[in-house]
């Protein structure tokens, strides 16, 4: 007959193990813990002020600033003009895309030096149709796949982008029947969900990475003349920079459920294209039945 105390210890041990495993499975991911309306963590943003506002803040200058104190910016140096899309790769390279309609001066993919602001061209954006202008770059921080959104003012297209050459491959039209679509910014989170800011309706969209089909999440509450956004992968918050006209800039966070934008700080004046340098948190292990590692 088995020893009753030994059986009791075994049962208690199994209960404790089940409780620990259950807690690990039930813990929310980092991107679900981010609180809208506040800057979290210690990640750093890099922004290009494409407009400028004073002699002390000339156009096409690269700045860096902590998300938690965005107005405390440090000037790095001058960079390429008309950078209208940028994001960090997994390797930590800040990639930027210049915008141009001209065939003699095509839109170009490049790397931006974080110490000087210097733009090193990688290659022209091969594969774009006539009249397409890039307005959004989002690089998946887990897979490394780069997505590019282009627009001709009434229709937008989603591409994948080769970061080694600048070659773009069409995924599909970004569609939201019956509305026209004009994507002004693009961002992707650690969960692999792709978002776009739509300039005709001033709304946040989710976009299918395999087809380009879009779902409208909601009106931002603002009608900016320009927009940029990127995820802080460490906290999961989706930050944005909205140009509100006459040089006014609102820095804030988007609600990924409603599309609403909550401002956190104003200025300095200008118009920003921004990217956040941060890493995704480790993925939680999958448990087959709660006991395997």
C-alpha positions in Angstrom: 0.0 0.0 0.0 1.6 3.4 -1.0 2.7 5.8 1.7 -0.1 8.4 2.1 2.3 11.2 2.9 4.3 10.5 -0.3 1.1 10.5 -2.3 0.1 13.9 -0.8 3.5 15.4 -1.6 3.3 14.2 -5.2 -0.2 15.6 -5.7 0.9 19.0 -4.1 3.9 19.1 -6.4 1.8 18.5 -9.5 -0.6 21.3 -8.4 2.2 23.7 -8.0 3.7 22.9 -11.3 0.4 23.3 -13.0 -0.1 26.7 -11.3 3.3 27.9 -12.4 2.8 26.7 -16.0 -0.6 28.3 -16.1 0.7 31.6 -15.0 3.4 31.5 -17.7 0.8 30.9 -20.3 -1.7 33.4 -19.0 0.9 36.3 -18.6 0.1 39.0 -21.1 2.7 39.8 -23.7 4.6 43.0 -23.4 2.7 44.6 -26.3 -0.5 44.1 -24.4 0.8 45.7 -21.2 1.6 49.1 -22.8 -0.6 51.8 -21.4 -2.0 54.3 -24.0 -1.4 57.9 -23.1 2.0 57.5 -21.5 5.5 57.0 -22.8 6.9 53.8 -21.3 10.4 52.4 -20.9 13.7 53.8 -21.9 13.7 53.4 -25.7 15.0 56.1 -27.9 13.5 57.8 -31.0 15.4 59.1 -34.0 13.6 61.7 -36.1 14.4 63.6 -39.3 12.9 67.1 -39.3 12.1 67.4 -43.0 10.7 70.9 -42.6 12.8 72.8 -40.1 11.6 75.9 -38.3 14.5 78.2 -37.5 18.1 78.8 -38.4 18.9 76.8 -35.3 16.7 74.0 -36.5 17.3 73.7 -40.3 15.4 71.3 -42.5 16.6 67.7 -43.1 18.4 67.3 -39.7 18.6 64.1 -37.7 17.8 64.3 -34.0 17.6 61.7 -31.2 15.5 61.8 -28.0 14.2 59.5 -25.3 10.6 58.6 -25.7 9.9 59.6 -22.1 11.3 63.1 -22.7 10.8 63.6 -26.4 11.2 67.4 -26.4 14.7 67.0 -25.0 16.2 66.4 -28.5 19.9 66.2 -29.4 20.9 67.3 -32.9 23.1 64.7 -34.7 23.6 66.3 -38.1 22.3 67.1 -41.5 20.9 64.2 -43.6 19.4 63.6 -47.1 16.4 65.7 -48.2 12.9 64.3 -48.6 13.3 61.2 -46.3 9.6 60.3 -46.0 9.9 56.8 -44.6 12.4 55.1 -42.3 12.7 52.2 -39.8 15.3 50.1 -37.9 16.4 46.7 -39.2 17.0 43.8 -36.8 20.7 44.5 -37.1 20.1 48.1 -35.8 20.6 49.9 -39.1 18.4 52.9 -39.6 17.1 52.6 -43.1 15.5 55.6 -44.9 13.7 56.1 -48.1 13.8 59.3 -50.1 10.6 60.3 -52.1 10.7 61.4 -55.7 8.5 61.2 -58.8 11.4 62.0 -61.2 12.9 59.2 -63.2 16.2 61.0 -63.3 16.3 61.2 -59.4 14.4 58.2 -58.3 13.3 57.3 -54.8 16.2 55.7 -53.1 16.8 53.3 -50.2 19.7 54.2 -47.9 21.3 53.8 -44.5 21.4 56.7 -42.1 24.5 57.1 -39.8 23.3 57.5 -36.2 26.5 59.4 -35.3 26.5 62.0 -38.1 23.2 61.8 -40.0 25.0 61.0 -43.3 22.8 59.1 -45.8 24.5 56.3 -47.7 22.5 55.2 -50.8 21.9 51.4 -51.1 19.9 51.5 -54.4 17.0 53.0 -56.2 13.5 51.7 -55.5 13.2 49.4 -58.5 9.8 48.0 -59.2 7.6 51.0 -58.5 5.0 52.2 -61.0 5.1 55.6 -62.5 3.7 58.2 -60.1 4.2 56.1 -57.0 5.8 57.8 -54.0 6.9 55.9 -50.9 5.3 57.1 -47.7 5.8 54.2 -45.2 8.5 51.7 -44.3 8.0 49.0 -41.6 10.5 46.3 -40.8 9.4 43.2 -38.9 11.6 43.1 -35.8 11.3 39.3 -35.5 11.5 38.1 -39.1 13.4 41.0 -40.7 10.9 41.3 -43.6 10.6 44.9 -44.8 7.3 46.4 -46.0 6.9 49.5 -48.1 3.7 51.5 -48.7 3.5 53.7 -51.8 0.8 56.1 -52.9 -0.2 58.1 -56.0 -2.6 60.3 -54.0 -5.7 58.2 -54.5 -4.5 54.6 -54.3 -1.8 52.9 -52.2 0.2 49.7 -52.8 1.9 47.4 -50.4 5.3 46.0 -51.3 8.1 43.9 -49.7 11.4 45.6 -49.9 14.9 44.1 -50.3 17.1 46.0 -47.8 20.2 44.9 -49.6 19.3 46.3 -53.1 16.2 48.5 -52.8 14.2 46.2 -55.1 10.4 46.3 -54.3 8.0 43.5 -55.0 4.2 44.1 -55.1 2.1 42.4 -52.5 -1.1 44.0 -53.5 -3.2 47.2 -53.5 -4.1 48.4 -50.0 -7.9 48.2 -50.3 -10.8 49.4 -48.1 -13.9 49.2 -50.4 -15.4 51.5 -51.4 -12.9 54.1 -50.0 -9.9 55.4 -51.8 -6.7 54.8 -49.8 -3.7 57.2 -49.3 -1.3 55.7 -46.8 1.0 58.2 -45.2 2.8 56.0 -42.6 3.4 52.4 -41.9 4.4 50.4 -38.7 4.6 46.8 -37.6 4.6 45.4 -34.1 6.3 42.4 -32.5 3.1 40.4 -33.0 3.4 40.9 -36.7 0.4 43.1 -37.2 0.9 45.8 -39.8 -0.7 49.2 -39.4 -1.1 52.2 -41.7 -2.2 55.8 -41.2 -4.6 56.7 -43.9 -4.5 60.4 -44.9 -7.8 60.8 -46.7 -9.9 59.7 -43.6 -7.2 60.5 -41.0 -7.7 57.0 -39.6 -5.6 54.1 -38.3 -5.8 50.9 -40.4 -4.7 47.3 -39.9 -3.3 45.8 -43.1 -3.1 42.2 -44.2 0.6 41.6 -45.0 -0.2 38.9 -47.6 -2.8 40.7 -49.6 -2.9 44.4 -48.7 -6.5 44.3 -47.6 -7.2 46.9 -44.9 -9.5 47.2 -42.0 -10.4 50.7 -40.6 -9.8 50.8 -36.9 -11.0 54.4 -36.3 -10.6 58.1 -36.8 -7.4 59.5 -35.1 -9.1 62.7 -33.9 -6.8 64.8 -35.9 -6.3 65.9 -39.6 -2.6 66.2 -40.0 -0.7 67.5 -43.0 1.9 64.8 -42.5 2.2 61.7 -40.3 4.8 59.2 -39.2 4.6 56.3 -36.7 6.6 53.5 -35.2 6.4 50.9 -32.5 8.4 50.9 -29.3 9.0 47.2 -29.5 10.0 47.0 -25.8 6.7 48.3 -24.5 4.4 47.6 -27.5 3.1 51.2 -27.7 2.5 52.6 -31.2 3.9 56.2 -31.2 3.2 58.8 -33.8 4.3 62.2 -35.0 1.6 64.3 -36.5 2.2 67.6 -38.4 -0.7 69.9 -37.6 0.2 72.8 -39.9 2.3 75.9 -39.6 5.1 73.8 -38.1 3.1 72.5 -35.2 3.9 68.9 -34.3 2.1 66.5 -31.9 4.0 63.5 -30.5 1.8 60.9 -29.0 0.4 57.3 -29.0 -2.2 55.6 -31.1 -4.9 53.3 -29.6 -4.7 50.2 -31.7 -8.3 49.3 -31.0 -10.1 52.6 -31.7 -7.5 54.4 -33.8 -7.6 57.4 -31.5 -4.4 59.5 -31.1 -3.4 60.7 -27.6 -0.9 63.6 -27.7 2.0 63.4 -25.1 4.0 66.5 -26.1 4.1 69.3 -28.6 7.0 70.3 -30.8 9.7 71.3 -31.3 8.1 72.8 -34.4 8.8 71.1 -37.8 7.6 68.0 -39.5 9.1 64.6 -38.5 9.8 61.2 -40.0 10.6 59.0 -37.0 11.8 55.6 -35.9 12.2 54.0 -32.5 15.3 51.9 -31.7 14.1 49.0 -29.5 14.0 45.2 -29.5 11.1 42.8 -29.1 10.9 41.0 -25.7 11.7 37.2 -25.8 8.9 35.1 -27.0 7.3 32.9 -24.3 7.9 29.2 -24.7 5.0 27.1 -25.9 3.8 24.3 -23.6 2.3 21.2 -25.0 0.4 20.2 -21.8 1.8 22.7 -19.2 4.9 20.7 -18.1 7.3 20.6 -21.1 9.9 23.3 -21.5 
